[in-house]
Amino acid sequence: MKDLEEALRLIEENEELADFVGPRDAALVDKAERTLGVRFPPSYRRFLLELGAGNFGAFEVYGVIDEDWDESSVPDGIWYTMNERRESDLPDHLLVIASAGDGPLYCLRLGDEKEPPVIFYSAGLDEEEQERKIAAENFGAFLLEGVRDELEA
């Protein structure tokens, strides 16, 4: 949570670079979890409750916008995850939180860990072909790194 706190502070201090949908209601976040059949880690849940989804400079983070998950688009992470599950057999324990451009997706690898890692996932590859390279220790570290990269750019 320390990294998340720092990232949120930097976003607030540099609001001219921030374009987020804004706070989301806890009931909507709960519904997103039920829809995907997952539990969000505390750091990501707090991000959703405070910022929802959006970007800081060119760094875009997917999240929750509204409950129209059938007719949405980026940066709606619930829609994106559901779409990838249908079209690319994204495993149910992965939650898409960002894209690495024309390459892999950034996903939270949900499981037993309270704060799971963010991994790279290349859609369309067989499970055994996946490189499960860790992009960040957890969501807070991922957000902080992205924010710092934008401030240095």
N, C-alpha and C positions, 0 to 999 in steps of 0.2 A: 504493500500500500504506500510505502514511502516514495517509490518511483511514480506512482499514480498521482500522489499529492503534488509532487514537483512538476509533473506534466500539466496538471490542472492549473497550477499557479502560473506557469509560463504562458499557457494559453490565455489566461485572464489578463496577464500583463501585456500581451501582444495581440489584443483583440482585433486589430486591423487585419491580421492574417487568418482569423478564425471565422469560419462559416459553417456553423452547426445548426441543426434543426431545433435544438433547445431541449430543456428537460422533458422527459417522458414520464407518464404516470406509472406508478408501480403496478397497477392492474394490467396495463398494456404489456409491461415487461414480463409479468407472470404469464400472460396469455401467449407471448412469444415463446417462452420456455415450454409451455404445454404443447404448443403447435409443433415444435421441433422434438419434443420428448427428451429434453436435456435440462440441466441446471447450469446457469451461468455462474462463473466464478465471481467472488465478491468485487474484484477490481473492475471487471467488465460490466457487471450489473450497475455499479456506481457510475461508470462512464455513461451508460444508457440513461440512468435516472437524471444525470446532470447535463449531458450534452446531446444525447440521442444518437446522432450520426452526423457525419459531415467531413469537413476538411480543415486543415491548418496549413495554409499555403498550398502546395501541391500534394501534401500528405493527406490521403483520404482514408477514413476509418468507417467501416460499415457498422450499422447498428439497427436501431428500431426507429421507424418513422411513424407509421400508423399500422392498422391491422389489415390493410388491403394487400395481403401478401401474394395474391394471384396476379394482380395488375400493377406491379411496382417496378422499380429499377434501382440501380446503384444510386446512393449508398445504403440501400435497404438490405442489411445482412441476413434478415430472415428470408426474404424473397430469394436472395442470391443463393443461400444455403439450400433451400427447397429446390430451386432450379437445378443446382449442381447435383443434388441427390437424384433427381429424375433423369437428367441428361448425361451425367458423367459418372454415375454410381458412387458419388461421394459417400464415404462411410458415415453412418449415423452419429458417430462420436466426434466428428469434426464440425466446427462452426467457422464459416468463412467470415473473416473480419477485415480483409483488405486484399488488394491485388498487387502483384509485383510487376505491373505493366503487362507486357506481352508474354511473361513467363509464368511461374507458379503462383498459386494463391497463398496468402497467409491465413492459417487456420489455428484456432484454439483446439488443442487435442484434449477433449473433455474425458474425464474418467474419475478415478478415486482421489486425485490430487485436489487440494483446496484451490490452489492457484496453478493451473496447468500451463505447460509451455505453449508458445506460439511456434508452429512449424511451417515449413514450406510444403505445399502439396501440389503436384502436377496433375491436373484433371485429365482423365482419359487413360492414364497408365495403369497397368495391373498393380494390385496391392504389393506383390513381391518386387515390382520394378520401382516402387516409390523410394525416393530418397527422403527419409524423415529427418532432414537436417533441421535443427532447432534454430529459429530466427531470434527468439528472445526467451528468457526464463519464464516470463509470465506476461499478461496483458499490460500491466503497469510499466514494465521495462520496455515493451514494444512501443507503447505510446510515447514514453519519454524520449526514446531514441529517435522516433520520427519527428517529434517536435524540435528537438535539438538540431537535427539535420536541417530542418527548414530554417531555423534561426541562423545557422551557419551559411546557408546558401545565399 
